[in-house]
Amino acid sequence: ILGAPWLDLGAVLTPQCLQADIYRADFEAERAAREQLHGQREALQEELNQLRLRLGGDGARARLEEMRNRHSEPPPAPVPGRGFGGLLPPAEEGPDLCCPKCQYKAPDMDTLQIHVMDCIK
């Protein structure tokens, strides 16, 4: 077979060499893409860390504490009315803002959301 004139070894190796070149080019392209994605991931992680530092600072905590304290005091007791026999007209009430776990009645939605997050912990 090796001495056969109809068998050209260069023609036999050419498709294999082309296939190897294609595999190598594909591997190098995948490596470059992985390196690029890794760089983007590192940049996004650094940006996330910076944003967490900004949000985790005293300013955000102070605003959250202020919002909690603003709504944590119970409303003052109503003064009994005079006239018409001491009867007051029924006040229009908004939606019932109650904690589903402990039935705490909140004055507004912000207070209720904060309370529920603390209550379910």
C-alpha positions as CSV (number, residue, x, y, z in Angstrom):
1,I,0.0,0.0,0.0
2,L,2.8,2.4,0.8
3,G,4.3,2.1,-2.7
4,A,1.0,2.4,-4.5
5,P,1.1,5.3,-7.0
6,W,-2.6,6.1,-6.6
7,L,-2.3,6.8,-2.9
8,D,-1.1,10.4,-2.2
9,L,-0.1,10.7,1.5
10,G,-0.3,14.5,1.3
11,A,-3.9,14.3,0.3
12,V,-4.7,11.9,3.1
13,L,-3.0,14.2,5.7
14,T,-4.5,17.4,4.4
15,P,-8.1,16.9,5.8
16,Q,-6.6,15.8,9.2
17,C,-4.4,18.9,9.3
18,L,-7.3,21.1,8.4
19,Q,-9.4,19.5,11.1
20,A,-6.6,20.0,13.6
21,D,-6.3,23.7,12.6
22,I,-10.1,24.1,13.0
23,Y,-10.0,22.6,16.4
24,R,-7.1,24.8,17.5
25,A,-8.8,27.9,16.2
26,D,-12.0,27.0,18.0
27,F,-10.1,26.3,21.2
28,E,-8.3,29.7,21.0
29,A,-11.6,31.5,20.3
30,E,-13.2,29.8,23.3
31,R,-10.2,30.7,25.5
32,A,-10.4,34.3,24.4
33,A,-14.1,34.4,25.1
34,R,-13.6,32.9,28.6
35,E,-10.9,35.4,29.4
36,Q,-13.1,38.3,28.2
37,L,-16.1,37.0,30.3
38,H,-13.8,36.6,33.3
39,G,-12.6,40.2,33.0
40,Q,-16.2,41.4,32.7
41,R,-17.2,39.4,35.7
42,E,-14.4,40.8,37.8
43,A,-15.4,44.4,36.7
44,L,-19.0,43.8,37.6
45,Q,-18.0,42.2,41.0
46,E,-15.9,45.3,41.8
47,E,-18.8,47.6,40.8
48,L,-21.1,45.5,43.0
49,N,-18.7,45.8,46.0
50,Q,-18.5,49.6,45.5
51,L,-22.3,49.9,45.4
52,R,-22.6,47.7,48.5
53,L,-20.2,50.0,50.3
54,R,-22.1,53.0,49.3
55,L,-25.5,51.5,50.3
56,G,-24.2,49.8,53.4
57,G,-22.8,53.1,54.8
58,D,-24.3,55.0,57.7
59,G,-26.5,57.1,55.3
60,A,-28.7,54.2,54.2
61,R,-28.9,52.7,57.7
62,A,-29.8,56.1,59.2
63,R,-32.6,56.6,56.6
64,L,-34.0,53.1,57.4
65,E,-33.8,53.7,61.2
66,E,-35.5,57.1,60.7
67,M,-38.3,55.5,58.7
68,R,-38.7,52.8,61.4
69,N,-38.7,55.3,64.2
70,R,-41.1,57.6,62.4
71,H,-43.8,55.0,62.4
72,S,-43.1,53.0,65.5
73,E,-44.8,55.4,68.0
74,P,-48.5,54.7,68.5
75,P,-50.8,57.5,67.4
76,P,-52.2,59.7,70.2
77,A,-55.5,58.7,71.7
78,P,-58.4,60.7,70.3
79,V,-59.9,63.4,72.6
80,P,-63.5,62.7,73.3
81,G,-65.6,65.1,71.3
82,R,-68.1,67.6,72.6
83,G,-71.5,68.3,71.1
84,F,-74.0,65.9,69.5
85,G,-73.8,63.8,72.7
86,G,-70.1,63.2,72.4
87,L,-70.5,61.2,69.2
88,L,-68.0,61.7,66.4
89,P,-68.7,60.9,62.8
90,P,-67.0,57.7,61.7
91,A,-63.7,58.4,60.2
92,E,-63.0,57.2,56.7
93,E,-60.5,54.4,57.0
94,G,-58.1,53.4,54.3
95,P,-57.2,49.8,53.5
96,D,-56.6,47.5,56.5
97,L,-52.8,47.4,56.9
98,C,-52.3,44.5,59.2
99,C,-49.3,42.2,59.7
100,P,-50.5,38.7,58.5
101,K,-48.4,37.1,61.3
102,C,-49.1,39.2,64.5
103,Q,-52.0,41.4,63.3
104,Y,-50.0,44.6,64.0
105,K,-52.0,47.6,62.4
106,A,-49.6,49.8,60.6
107,P,-50.4,53.5,59.7
108,D,-49.0,53.1,56.1
109,M,-47.6,50.6,53.7
110,D,-43.9,51.5,54.3
111,T,-44.3,50.9,58.0
112,L,-46.1,47.6,57.3
113,Q,-43.4,46.3,55.0
114,I,-40.7,47.1,57.4
115,H,-42.6,45.5,60.3
116,V,-43.4,42.4,58.3
117,M,-39.7,41.9,57.3
118,D,-38.7,42.1,61.0
119,C,-41.7,40.1,62.2
120,I,-41.0,37.1,60.0
121,K,-37.3,36.8,61.0
